[in-house]
Amino acid sequence: METVNLGLIGGGTVGGGVIRALRRNGTLMTSRLGVALNLRKVAVRDVKKHRDLALPRGVLTDDWSEAVNDPSVHVVVELCGGTTVARDMVLTALKLGKPVVTANKALLSAHGPELFQTAARHGANLYYEASVAGGIPIIKVLRESLVGNRIVSLHGIVNGTCNYILTRMKLEGIEFSEALAEAQRLGYAEAEPSLDVDGHDAAHKTGILASLAHGFWVNPRAIHTEGIRRISRLDIQFAAQLGYTIKLLGVIKTIDGGPGKRRKEARENAPRIQVAVYPALIPNGHVLASVNYAFNAISVRGDVVGDTLLYGRGAGADATASSVLSDLADAALDLKHGSVERVPCFVAHAAQSRVMPIEEVTSRYYLRLAVIDKPGVFARISSLLARAGIGISSIIQPEGHVGDTVPVILMIHDAPNAAMQKALRQIARLGVVRDEPVLIRVEPFE
């Protein structure tokens, strides 16, 4: 029986979860793989801290280089997080020709090209199933299971914190601040929650998925990112009246050359890829609208397979550990059979693709305005939209609001983002408009 020795860096929530999962199902994995996985070194910040891990003497160390440089370690598992020291750890291992398993989406987002190039140069491999959507096997699905498909679109609820907050707001009619405080109390949100609620965590994950789906590395700075801070209880309520649910979505779409373009022009301009993160109105009939609390779900449309859905826990020790174990199985089998990689991460066929600036993207919109309740207001607003070539599909002015200012909801036909933003700035300057307008995109899933 062959044995693969592991050097694991990080003994926190995820690292501890992996150790416990190996103890629980290590024998099962050995019987399935024909390879035994053995924890040779576990690097942690403080070896004196009490941990319920029951590791043999000599395994625990506070020096990460021991877990990487030990000649008897075959695979390095990076679960410490961050983008600075973690980068050094991973690069050191890859330069030694050792496969690396990581759950670090921020590291991949910040240094992906360097890491993958280093892996290729030194005949190693980098596995990262646990970096996106916890226990959902989306990386392997995109990289292997859908290898015969062009990815037409991908929509993902990939941040459990935001999904928990929006679910509480919808089901209990509470405001964002109250839902956030509850998420923090339960440990779903950090004390400083901006990484989650401002969309950055979802952008890291969406960029990784876009790079896999389309074969070129997506620069994180090219990803338009919005969070959920400005979503109010009113928006949740009005969306429900209109037949929608608001979710924070990672959106990846292939945009062709467009109707009316000559074939040559379309070929030269295509494919253009929309990669963005923003809150969106989802029709209640779509399956993503029913994904609640801290769960994640990813809807993928391939040109051959059609629509597929992956659903499950997007974070937590057990869910993430499950994905890490999957990568460890692949790494062990690749070592056993001398395979550096099966399906390359990125391929040349789409190297000329580009991420569309959000200004070029056409969307439908939900627009909420707080306006003075007097005649002529609608006429002034609709005039500005009409001048920009933007059509209104419906207007709602709820009854029963007390005071001089009332909310008005406009559902907007398809319009380029640049035109919509220009019109919105003009509307915001109107004397009859109070507060900053709230604009949310509508995803029709056509």
N, C-alpha and C positions, 0 to 999 in steps of 0.2 A: 504494500500500500504506500503510495507516494504521499508525502506531507509537504504542504505549503505553509511556511512560517510568515506570520503577519507582524508588522510594526505599526501599531495604532497610536496616533497622536491626538489626544483629547479624551478626557475621562468625564466629560460633563453629561448633559442630558442625552445627546445622541451617542456619544462614545460609550457611556454606560449601557444604553439600550442595545448597542451592538454586542457588547461583551455578554450581557444577559441572554440575548437571542442566540449567540453561538453556544453558550452553555446549555441552553434549552434544546436547540435543534441541530447542534453540531454533528451528532451521530447520524441524524437523518440526512444531512447534507453529504456526509461522507459516503453513505450507502448509495446515494443518487449520483454522486460525481465520480466515485472511485478515487477521490483525493481527500485527505484529511487536512482541515484548517486548524493551525495551531498558533495561539497568541504567544509570540516570542518576546515582544517588548510593548509596553504601554507607557507613553510619555504623558505626564500631567504636570500642572504648574506646582502643586504642593503634594509631595508624596506622603506627608504626615496627616493630611486631611482624611477623616474617616469616610470610607467608601464601602458599600455593601457589594463588593465585586469578587471577593474570595480568590484573588490571583496568587499563583505560586510565588515563592520567594525569588527575587531577582528579576521578575518581569516588570515591575513598576519602576519608573525612572522620572527624574525631573529634567532630563536633558534630551530634547527631541532628536538631536543628532544620533543618539544611540539607537533610536527606533528606525532611523534611515540608513546609517552607515554600517550597522552590524552586518557582516557578510552572510550570516545565516538567515537574515530577513529577506524574503523573496518578494513580498508585496507590501507597499506602504499605504496606510489608510489615514487620510488627513481629515479630521473632524473637529478642529479647533476653531475654525472661523477666522475672519479677518482677511485682509488683502496684502499685508506687508510680510510679516514673518511666515505666514502660510505660503506665500509665493516662494520664499527661500526654501522652505521645506519641500515643496512639490518639485521645484526645479532641481534641487540637490538629488532627490530620488530619481527623477527622470534621466538626469545626466549619468547616473550609475546604471542606467538601463533597467531600472525597476518599475514595474507597473504601479500606478497610483490610483486609488479609489478616493473620491472626494464627494462631499455633500455641499461644497462651498460655492453657491451661485454667484455671490459677490466677487469672489476670486476669478471665476470663469468670465464674468462680465467685464471685469477690469483688465485681465491679462490673458484672455483666451487664446489669441493668435500666438503669443509667445510660448504658452504652455504646450499647445498642440504641435508647434514647429519643433520645440525641444524634444518632445516625445518621439516624433518622426525621425529626427536627426540621430537619436540614440537608440532606436529600435525598441522603444518602450511603448506603453499604452496608457491612456488616461480614461478612466471610467467615472461617470458622473450621473448615474440614474437618480441618485437621491438629491440632486441639486434642484430639481423642479417637481413640485406637487407631491412631496412626501412619498407615500407608498404607491402612487399611481405610476405604472411602468410606461410613461409617455416617451422617454428617451429611446428605449428599445423599440417601441412601436414605430416612431418616426424613422429611426435609423435602420431597422431591419424588417419589421412586419409590413410596413408600407413602402418598401423599397421599389416596388413596381408601380407606384403612383406618383403623379405630380400633385402636390398639395395645393388645392384650390383656395382653401381657407382654414383657419384655425381660430377658434374663440375659446378663451380659457378663463375660468374663475380660479386664479392661482394664488390668491392671498386669503388665508383663512380668517385673519384678523378683520379685514374689511368686510368679508362676507358675513362674519358674525355680527358686526355692528349694523350693517344694512338689514340683516334679518330681524334683529331686535327692533330696529326702527319701524319696520313694516308690520311685524306681528303685534307689537305692543304700543305703537303710536308714540314713541318717545323721540326726543331730539338727539342729534349726533353726540353732543357732549355727554349726555347721560349714558348712551350706549357705549361710548368709548370708556367712560369710567368703570362700567361694569366689566368690559373686556379686560381692562387693566387689573381689576380686582381678581378676576379668574385666571389671570396669567396668559390670556390670548394676546394682549398688547403690552408692549414695554412701557415703562414710565415715560420715556421720551419716544412717542409713537410715530414720528415723521417718516421713518423708513417704510412703514406699512401704509399709514393713512394717506400719505402724499404720493403713493403709487410707485415708489422706487424699487421696493422688493419685487413687485409684480413686473416691473420693467426689466430687472435682471433676468427673471425667468423667461419672459416673453422674448427677449433678445436671443437667449440660448435656443429656444424652440424655433425661432425664425431662421437662425443660422443653420440648424439641422434640416429644416423643411426645405430650404432654398439653396443650400450648398455654398454660401459665402458668409463670411463673418460680418455680423451686423454691429456696427459701431454703436455703443450705448447712447452716445450723444445724438444719434439720428432718430432715436425712439421718442416720439411725442408722448409725454407723461403728464397725466392729471390724477389727482387724488379725490377723496370723497369729503373733505372738510366742509365744502359749501352745500352738500346735500342736506336738505332740511326735512322735517316731518311733513311739511306742506308738499314738497316734491314727491315724497313717497305716496302720500294720499292721492294727489292729483294723477300720478302715474297709474295707480290702481284703478281709479275711475275711468281712465282711458284704456284699460286692459293691458297694462304693462307692469313689470317689476324692474327696479333699478339694481344693477349689479356693477361692480368694478370688473371690467373685462380687459384681458390681453387680447389684442386683435391682430391677426396676420392674414392678409388677403393678397392674392395675385390680381393685379389690375392689368388688363390687356391694353393694346394700343388705342382702343376706343372706337366707337362706331364712326364710319365715314372716312377713316384714315386709309390711305393706300397700303397695300400689303407690305411694300418695302419699308414705308415709314413706321408701320406698326411693328415690324420685325426689328428695326433699328431702336425703337423706343422701348420695346418689351424685353424681358418682363419687368414691370415696376411692382414693387412690393410695399404694401402698407403695413407698417409695424408700429403699433401704438398701444398705450394703456390709458383708459379713461372710463368714468362711469357712463353707463348706457341704459336706455330703456329697452327691455327685452319683452317681446310679446309673451303673455302669460301661458300661451299654448306651447311655447318652446321649452324643452326639457331643462335648459339651464336656469329658467326662471324658478324652478322648484328645488334648486340646490341651496340648502339652508345651513345656517350656523357656520362652523369652522370647516365644513367639507369643501373640497375642490372638485372641479369637473372640467374636462377639456373636450370640446367638440371639434372633430377633424373631418374635413371633406376632401376626399381624394378623387381624382378624375376617373379611376377605375372602381374603387370600392364604394364610392358615394359617402354617406354620412356615417360616422362612428362616434361613440361617446365613451370616455373613460371617467370614472367617478370613484372617489374615495377620500380618505383622510389625507390632508395636504401637509400635515406637520405632526410633531410629537415623536417621542422616543421610538415607539414600536413601528409606526408607519415608516419613518425614515430608516430605521434599522433594517426593515424588510428590503428596501431598495439597496442598501449597502450590501446585504448578504447576496442579493442577486448579482451585483457587480463582482463581489468576491468569488462567486461561483464561476463567472465568465473569466476572471483573471486566472483562477486556478486551472481551468480547462485550457485556456490559451497557453499557459506555461507548460502544461503537460504535453500538449500537442505541438508546441513550438510555433504557435500562430501569433504574430504581432497584432494583427487586427483583421476583422472579417469584412465589415462594410466601412469604408473610410468616412470620417466625420463630414468632410466637405469635399465637393467634387467640382470639376472645372466647367461643367456644362452651363452653370448659372453664374459664372464669374462676372459677367457684365451686368447683372441685375443691380438695381439701386433701390434704396428705401425712399419712398415718396415723401417729400415734405408735407406736413399736415395741411399746409395752405392749398395744396393741389387736390386734396381728398374731398370728394363729394359725399355729403351725408344728409339725412333728415334730422330734424332737431325738435326738441322740446325747449321752449323759451318761457321763463317765468319773470314777469315784471311786477314791481310795486309802483302803482301809478296813482295820481290824484283822481279822485272820483268826480269827474266833471265832463260835460259834453265835449266832443271833438278830439279826445285823447286817441281813440282807435284810428281816426283818420290820419293824424300826424304820424303815428307809428307805421301804419300800413303804407303810407306815402313813401317813407324812407326805405322800407323793404322793397316796394315796387320799383323805386328808382335804381335799386341794386340788382333788379331782375330776380328777386326772391319772392316766391309765392307762399301764401298762407293757406293751409288746408283746413284749419279750424281754430276758433277762438273760444275760450271758456272764461267767464267772469263769475266766480262763485258768489252766491248770495250769502247774506248773514254776517259779513265782516263789518265790524264797528270802526268808525273813524273816517278821516278824510282820505286815507290811503287804502287801496284794495289790491289784491293780487289779480293778475291777468295771465292766463296761460295761452300761448300760441303754439300750435303744431305747424312746423315749417316743412314745405316740400324740399326735395333734393336741391342742395345748393353747395357750391364750393366753399370750403372753410374760409378762404381769404375774403370772399365777398361777404360771408356771414359775419365775420369778425369786424370788417369795416362798417357794415350797417349797424352792428351792435354798439360800436363806439359812438356813432352818431345818435343812436337811440338813448344811450346813457347820458348824453349831454342835454337832452330835452328837459325843460323845466318841470314837465309834468311827471317825470320818472324819478322815483325815490329809490334809494339803495342800488347796489350794483346788480345788473341783470344776471340771472342764472341760466346758463345754456348747457343742455345735456343732449348728447347725440342719441339717435334712435337706431338700433340694429334690427332691421326687418328680417334677416336670415332668409333672403330670397334665393 
